[in-house]
Amino acid sequence: MTTDFTTLFEFLPIGAYRSLPDGAQLRANPALVRLNGYGSEAEMLAAVRDIAHEWYVDPARRADFRARLEAEGKIVGFESEVYRHRTRERIWVSENAHVVRDAQGAVRFYEGTVEEITERVRARHALQLSEARLQQLVALIPGVVYRVAIDADGRARYTFVSQGVRALYGIEPEQALADGTALTRRRHPDDVAYISALTQDAVARGLPLVGETRVVLDDGSEKWVQVLSTAAPSEHGDRVRVGLLFDITAHKRAEEALRANSELWKRALESSGDGVWDWHVQAGVEVLSPACRALYGYAEGELPDTPDALDDRTHPDDVPAMHQARDEHFAGRTPAYLNEHRVRCKDGQWKWILSRGIVIARDAEGRPLRMIGTHTDVTAARQAEALRHERDRAAAASLAQSQFLSRVSHELRTPLNAILGFAQLLDLEPGDGERQRGWTRHVLDSGRHLLALVDDVLDLSSVQTGQLPVARETVALAPVVQEALVMLVASAAEAGIALQVDASVAAAPNVRADRRRVMQIVSNLLSNAIKYNRRGGWVRVRARAVEGQVELDVADDGPGLDAAQRASLFQPFERVGAQGGPVPGTGLGLALSRQLAEAMSGSLDVHSEPGRGAVFSLRLPAA
């Protein structure tokens, strides 16, 4: 039985041929004819003369093809770059061929197939180029790039290890690829448990891994290595991770040197008796030295290692200035941080502290990373300053008293002269006539003026020496204001002044003060507002609660005061331009009123501008 392969030859989807060893073509199927750009087999056979030079881009490929074919009898997958014979377009082909011999073993012809693989070769070349570029990039990375597959039993198998392993671990990439434990065996014994647990957790949960470990090389030397890895798509049931290994030995040694220098610096500061603090700003950790904790009465472990450990114990009044000084240094506007503030100790007492510090490390954007500083107890210095202030005040008070006595002598002389003069007239012309009664009224007025002056003088002297008794009782402001107005309503009517009391006075909280002294202050303020007003003007009283105190305002629409007048308004015997004028007074009322207010833990201030009247504000502690 014979078989005819003609049909198979004609319809084969890849090229098929029969040729002589010298390259002359005997047969070519339609697929091969089309591959070479011809319309028929006869046209192609007639055109082909020297296949080595006409078809192969590299003519030497034909000689190689023949040598291998005749030596082995067949050839499979012989890839070459060739021309489409007619168009000279360069393409890639894969040839399979065998030798047909006669009975004596002589070569009769070659038979084979030709398949175009241009796209496959180009894709392979592109992949090879991409891999080459990737290898170049990997070679530039200062460390080890790796890819590892981990099976269900936890065994690791490296599928890629970059050349950097030679410099970091002292082994060849092939060693790591052949032995999945080649890298992990070199971990420092003290770090094995930590880094192994970290790795197992990251692998099990598919999370990124960041860690640091020491490795011991074959020569006994140690290096610090940072490990970074992340999960990649699984393969054949194995979990896959890709990662980097960096040599951070120099960084770690620099850290150790900085730590050692910091410790030396801190010990030097502690030897001076100051408390030392070390603040890692971004981490939110602040370490206080034992001396710093002891400064506030705390032992080791009694304060947390956080910045708010002492910030929360800083006096509320001092916090804004402290934060401002700190922010100024953080922003680089001051060379160092410097601030004095009060800190509450463990026993509840307040200490004045001088806090100094400087940022010693910043990140790439200039934000502070680490700041070191000291705390110095300046309580004694503050107390000495307060004593000096009190001494200065005492000296000023002594001077004021000298001036006061000098001026009082002058003020007493005038009413006393009037008393003596009219007393002499009464002695010369006794009787019950109208003139005598007028003289008597003058005597009484001058006596009352003298009595009021003496009372003010005594009160002012007592306040300045701290000997004025001040009661602490709950006082309602509305009755005090009403009582003062009753005493002054006639004076107001005579001067044409309208008195107005705002509803806020009746609703004002009670104050903690001395009722008699409050009456004294309010009466003085109302009296001044009437005396130094304009005819047809008004005086208005209102009240409000302000930050734990009660403020009573006495406002008028008189001529007002300029800056110079306001500056001297509360000085004893200063009448602010009214000296020698028609308005009676001694210039002691406002000075005494302010000192009475301060003796009751309050204050008295004025707000005024020329032509806009004045507002006197009395503040007293709320009850």
Sequence and secondary structure as in RCSB ss.txt:
>XXXX:A:sequence
MTTDFTTLFEFLPIGAYRSLPDGAQLRANPALVRLNGYGSEAEMLAAVRDIAHEWYVDPARRADFRARLEAEGKI
VGFESEVYRHRTRERIWVSENAHVVRDAQGAVRFYEGTVEEITERVRARHALQLSEARLQQLVALIPGVVYRVAI
DADGRARYTFVSQGVRALYGIEPEQALADGTALTRRRHPDDVAYISALTQDAVARGLPLVGETRVVLDDGSEKWV
QVLSTAAPSEHGDRVRVGLLFDITAHKRAEEALRANSELWKRALESSGDGVWDWHVQAGVEVLSPACRALYGYAE
GELPDTPDALDDRTHPDDVPAMHQARDEHFAGRTPAYLNEHRVRCKDGQWKWILSRGIVIARDAEGRPLRMIGTH
TDVTAARQAEALRHERDRAAAASLAQSQFLSRVSHELRTPLNAILGFAQLLDLEPGDGERQRGWTRHVLDSGRHL
LALVDDVLDLSSVQTGQLPVARETVALAPVVQEALVMLVASAAEAGIALQVDASVAAAPNVRADRRRVMQIVSNL
LSNAIKYNRRGGWVRVRARAVEGQVELDVADDGPGLDAAQRASLFQPFERVGAQGGPVPGTGLGLALSRQLAEAM
SGSLDVHSEPGRGAVFSLRLPAA
>XXXX:A:secstr
     HHHHHH SSEEEEE TTS EEEE HHHHHHTT SSHHHHHHH S HHHHTBSSTHHHHHHHHHHHHHSEE
EEEEEEEE TTT  EEEEEEEEEEEE TTS EEEEEEEEEE HHHHHHHHHHHHHHHHHHHHHHHSSEEEEEEEE
 TT  EEEEEE TTHHHHHSS HHHHHH TTTTGGGB GGGHHHHHHHHHHHHHHT  EEEEEEEE TTS EEEE
EEEEEEEEEETTEEEEEEEEEE HHHHHHHHHHHHHHHHHHHHHHTTT EEEEEETTTTEEEE HHHHHHTT  T
TSS SSTHHHHTTB GGGHHHHHHHHHHHHTTSSSSEEEEEEEE TTS EEEEEEEEEEEEE TTS EEEEEEEE
EE HHHHHHHHHHHHHHHHHHHHHHHHHHHHHHHHHHHHHHHHHHHHHHHHHHS SS HHHHHHHHHHHHHHHHH
HHHHHHHHHHHHHHTT      EEE HHHHHHHHHHHHHHHHHHHT EEEE HHHHHS  EEE HHHHHHHHHHH
HHHHHHTS TT EEEEEEEEETTEEEEEEEE SS   HHHHHHTTSTT  TT TTSSS   S HHHHHHHHHHHT
T EEEEEE TTS EEEEEEEEB 
